[in-house]
Amino acid sequence: MTIIIFIIVLLITVIVHEWGHFYAARKSGMTVEEFGFGIPPRLFSWKKGETVYSINALPIGGFVKIAGENGLEGSVPPERQFDTKPWYLKSIVLVAGVFMNLVLAFVLFTAAYSIGMPSTTPNGVPTIISVTSDGAAQQAGLKVGDIITGISIDETPVAELTTVALHEALITTQGDVVIDYIHQNEPATATISLPESSPEERRVGIAVEPIETVRLSLLTSMHAAVVQIGSIATGIWNTLGTLVGGLFGEGGTEGLMGPVGLAREVGGAASIGFAYLLAFTAAISINLAVLNILPFPALDGGRLIVVLLEAITRRRFSSTVVGIIHTIGFVLLLILMLVLTVGDVRRLF
């Protein structure tokens, strides 16, 4: 079920992004040759009008192939090609995908807050909101969304069922940790044995917070959606430099996540509730928007930089050179995805 939910979430965010490019290109008079979900090789396709719609083997992205985006093509009239359009139409087409991801995030956040968003409140129910992938709690069977009814260490109850209180109790005590919880309406108990050599090693591997469903009015939900989008986007920008710099050092990818890790997080979000899954999908959509606008070859931001530089300098760059640069960027992105996937798999075992 987790894989199915993950594919649906990815399908929604990617299709919305690529539809933005598709719609803007069509409205700008450009020929869209292909609208694809996933990365080739192609599994199957169908043609409607002048556009081929395809489903590809690797469901980790998508693309819209516009005539003339890599230089003029002889098979399409010049006036229908990307390369002959003015710079502002090219720019609109390139940023349309990012814009649609932000629109999707706004709609999903608004819906989530209107339905009832799980939020941290003083009167909430102690709930597991995250589980360390290689931690003792995961090995004991605890999952995101489980409700904690009691925790005791060496038969001494932990008074407050929160992450902070649990951490403080662990570093000041010894002995096994017994966790009583409810999983899918069924009570269960997990006994976790932790090292007693040092307090730093006594980590259960869960985050517990008091969660309560909070429902807002439509207008308040819309305002909360805007605030969330700004907060998440700002957070991504603030941490991006550190993460990119860390890629060139040891452990630099520890804060990054690949498709396998993302699938696991989507499954955890779904277990908390539908509204939380909507909000999580909105957060993924924002991440997709911010990452795509980065000025990196093969991304929308990288292509936008080329268009703007050509407009400023009033000279055309070699389509061959630009194509090679974007190809190198695409290969680097695939390598990064492979590295992150390997890291995800390692954390599962």
N, C-alpha and C positions, 0 to 999 in steps of 0.2 A: 504493500500500500504506500509506503514511504516513497518508493521509486516512482509510482504513478503520480503522486502529489507533486513530487519534484519536477517531473516532466511537464505537468500542467502549469506549474508556476513559471518554469523557464519558458514554456511556449507562450504564455500570456505576455511576459515582459519583453521577450524578443520580438514577437509578432507586432506588438504595439510600436516598438522602436522602429522596426523596418517599415511598418505601414506609414509612419511619419515621412520617411524618405520617399516611399512609393507615391503617396498622395501629393506631396510637394512637387515631385518630379513630373507627375502627370499633369498637374495644374500649371506647371511651368512650360508645358509643351514638349517635354522630353519623352523619348521612347524607353520604357522599362522592359528590358529583355527577359529578366528572370527575378522572381521573388522566392527566395529559398529559406527554409528553416533547417538549421544544422549546418555542419561543414561537410563537403563532399568526401567520399564518393556518394553519388546520388542513389537513393533507394527506389523512388518512383516519382513521376511527375505528370502533370497535365497542362494543357495550354488553353487559355481563354483570352480571346482577342489577340493582342500582339505579345502577351506576357506568358512565360512558362512559370508555373508554380511547382516547386520541388520540395520533397522531404529527403534530407540527407542523413548519412550514417551517424555522424557525431553530433548529438543534440546539445551542443554547448555554445550555440550562437546562431547567427543568421546573416543574410545578406540580400541586398537589392542590387542587381546588375543593371546599370543605366548605360545606354548607348553613348559612346564618346567620353566616358569618364576617364579612360586611359589613352586618349588620343582619338582622332577622327576615324570612323569606320566607313568603309565603302558601301556597305549593304544598307545603310540607313541615311535618309536625307539629312544633310548638314544642319538644317534648321531644327531638327528633332533631336540633336545630340547635346550632351552636357557641355562638351568642349567649346561650343559656339555661343553659349548663352552668356549674358552679362554676369559680372562677378556677384552682384547682389542676389540673383536668382540661384546661382551655384551655392552661395552661402546659406540661403534659406533651405535649400534641399539638404545640405549637410547638417544643419542644426535642428531640422525638423524631428529627427529621431530622438534627440535629447529632450526636446520640448514635449513630445508625446509621452516619454517616460515620466516626466514631472507631472503631466496631466493625470496619468494613470495613478501615480503615487497620491495625488490630491484626492482622486475619487475613492481609492481604496482606504485611505486613512479616514476620510469623511464617513464612509460606510462602516468602518470598524468602530469608530467612536459613537456612531448613531445606534448600532446594534448593541454595543456594550463591550467596552475594551477592558481586558484584565489589567489592572493597575495596582501599584504598591500603595496600600493605605494602612493606617494604624489598626483598623478593625478587620483586615483581610485574613484569609486562611493561609497558614504556612504552606507554601508550595515550592517545589523544586523548579527553578527557572533555568538552570544549566547543570550539565554533568560533564566533568572532565573526561575526555575520550579515553585516556589511559589510566584513570584513577580507580581507587578501591571501590567507590560507590557504583561505578559502571559494572565492574566485575561482580558486584553483589546483586546486580539486577535492577537498581534504581534508575528511573527514567524521568525526563523532563515532564512536568505536569502532575507527578505524584504528590499527594497531599501528606505532609508530615503530621503525625498525631503525637509523637513523642520521641525524644532522644535521651539516652542515658549512657554515661561513660563510667565503667567499672561499677555499675548498678546505682550510680548517682545521677538523678535526672538533670537535664539541662533546662533551666527555668524558662529561657526565652528561645523560641525556635526561629532563629535568624542566622544568617551567615556569620555575622560578627560575633554573636554570642557563642556559636559553635566553635569558631576559631579560638576564641579566648579560653573556652573550656578545654579544648584539645591541648593547648600549650601549657596548661597548668595541671593536667592530670595524666594518669597512665591507665592502661587497661583497654579492654575491648569496647567498641562503640556499638550500641544496639539501637537501631532505628526502626520505629513502628510507623507504618505509612499505609496509605490507601492507593492501590493501583487499579484503575478501571472499576471503581466501586467495590473492590475486594481488598480486605485488610491483609497486610503482610508484615513480616519482620525480617530485617537483615542484620546479621552480626558481622562486624568488620574488625579484623585484627590489624592493628597498626604498629609500626616499629616503636620501640621505647628508648632508642638510643639518643634522640634529640627532639626537641619540640618542633623544629622545622620540618621534620619528616612525617609528622602526624597530621596528614591531610586526608580527609575523606573524599574530597573531589566533587562537592556539590555546592550550589548557591541556593539558599532558601530565603524567600521573602514573603511577607504577608500580602496575598493577592486577593483583590476584590473586583468584581465586574462593575465598571462605572459607565453609565449611559448618559450621553449628552444630547442636547437639542441639535437640530440640523445646523443652525448658524454657528453655535458654539463648536460643533464638530468640524465645520469648515475652517474656523479660526485655528482650532487645535491642529488640523491637518497642515496648514501653512506653517505653523510654528515647528511642527515635527520635521517637515521638509527642510526648512532652514537649518534646524539643529543638526540633522543627519548630514546634510551637504557640507556644512561648516566643519563638522567633525571629520569627515573624509578628507577635506582639504588640509586640515590642521595636522593630520597624521600621515598624509601621503608622502611628504618629504622624508620622514623618518623611515617609513617602510621601503621606499625606493632606495634610500641610502643603505639600508640594512641588507638589501639584496646582494650587495657586493662584500658583505662580511659574514662571519660565521653566525648561523642561527638567524639570518636576516629574513627568512620566509616564515618564521614561527607565527607571526601575526597575520599571515595571509592564509586564504582557504581556497581549495580547488573544488571541482565539481562533486567529488565524493563527500567532502566535508560539508559543502553547501546542502547536499541532499539530506545528510544527517540532521542539519540544523532545521531544514524545512519540516522534516518528520517531527522534530521536537516542538516546533511552533504549532503544527497541526494538533498535537496531543494536548496543548493548553486550551485550544478552542478555535472556532472558525474566525472570530473577530481578530484574534492574535495572528492567525495565519494570513489574513488580509493585510494586517499591518506589517508583517514580516515580508510579504510579497511587495508591498509598497517600498520598504527599505531596500530590497533588492533592485527595484526599478530605479531608485535614486542612485544607488551605486553604479548601475549600468549607465545612467545619464552622465554622472560625473566622470567616470573612467573613459567614456567615449569622447568627451570633449577635451581630454588631455591632448596637448600638442605632440603626440607621438605618431610616427609613421604607421600607416594602415588604419589608424583610428580616425573618427570623424574630425577630431581636433587637428590632427596632423594634416589632413586634406584641406581643412579650412585655412590653415596657415599658408599653404601653397597658393590657394585662391586669393587670399588677401595680399600676399607678397607680390603676386602677379599684377593685382590691381594697383598697388602702390608704386611699383617700379615700371609699370606699363610695358612689361616685356614677358613673353611666354617662356617658361622653362621647358627643357627637353622632356617630352612625354616618356621617352625611354629611361632617362635618368630618374625621373619621379617614380616611374613604375618599379624600377629596381629598388629604390629606397623603401617604398611601401611593401614590397615583397620581403625585404630583409626584416622590416618591422613586424610583418605578419608571422614570419618564421620565429622571431624572438618571442612573440606572444605565445606561440604554440609550445615553445620550449619551456617558458615560464609555467604554462598550464600543466605540462607534463611533470615538472618539478613539484608543483603544488599537489598534483594528484598523488604522486609517490608519497609525499608527506602525509596526505590524508590517510592513505592506506596504512602507513606505518603506525599512525596514531590509533588505528582500529585494533591493533594487535599488541 
